């Protein structure tokens, strides 16, 4: 690669890539379950407010920092004249690194399930939990084995990412997202039509459109905020890096609104697929979230649904595209930093980093069920504990690194770089930014306060909010 920085080839390419980063497993397997717990429509409404008041301003800040500095997430602070803040970027890169270690393995399990539904759906239906555990190295008789199936698929998943990253920003990431994102939307619509036309789906639909304020408390609001951060990929190395590839002629605030809208739309549509489908098949109280729900409980839904096997393949393909485009963005944040900071070659860096992350990720997969590998965790409620290694990895990123990096970016933009500089960058293309006063207040006061509350809940309450 020569020394001139890569740029997005087109505006659409950037929007799809940034939306691809945001739209991930969080939208599809976390949001619907949270929406169900938070009273359906009520949660959706609260979530929308969180995206508008926190998500959009923070995304705008990260993108403008990236574009103004034309640099990776660590170099950005130095380029903007505040080298002392580089620690924020370091948290972002290290956080992205740890997330990729496990996100890529989960992506591998998703790939495995695309094949499972295509070739051996009956084995999944026969014993969904046993099938899942077996993939992860725990046999039906209680004996454990090396989870080679999960690991081989994780290696394949990581390989796909590496191939895209090696091809560069325009030739790899942009091109892939231009295919992957439309495919994701098409699958989403097909699944939506299937779900809402199931007999008995009306109850679920009604639930998602109803407002039950009795289910809402302070934690619901914070969980909506944590979900919004995670879902929009805020507080990691990504948005600064993606913003740095944007030409200065682009309209930052319009693009930000568009990306946030797409991400929210996918989350809400996933809610309108999963909640009605579960209501229509397994019954209301079976709506859940996370990997256990997506890999185990949903088997019952597909088994009972006419054409379930085909829709199963489509659903895991949807997850696969979502996971790939997010994982690619995580790796790009890391590779951009390493190639620029240490002057390393892109291809070699990508191969080495992907290999290392894959290997560390093996510990994540192995500690799920096969081996009792433990991590360390400390919080005020439980003191020093030894959760499974896989849980410790997630705690570290979800409870500490994402909120710390997001807080660092807010404080930096609000108090060191100053909102005026961000606004000048946002208005660089000559388009007036009408909400600049509101933006400045949010970024200086409201957002830092909200993130500090999230951090407090993590450290003192031992709760994961993202
Ligand atoms: N936003 C992604 C999702 O919803 C996850 C992610 C977080 C990706 C942070 C990149 C950075 O799943």
Boltz pocket constraint, residues with backbone or C-beta under 6 A from the ligand:
constraints:
  - pocket:
      binder: B
      contacts: [[A, 21], [A, 22], [A, 23], [A, 24], [A, 25], [A, 26], [A, 27], [A, 99], [A, 229], [A, 230], [A, 231], [A, 232], [A, 233], [A, 234], [A, 236], [A, 238], [A, 326], [A, 327], [A, 329], [A, 330]]
      max_distance: 6.0
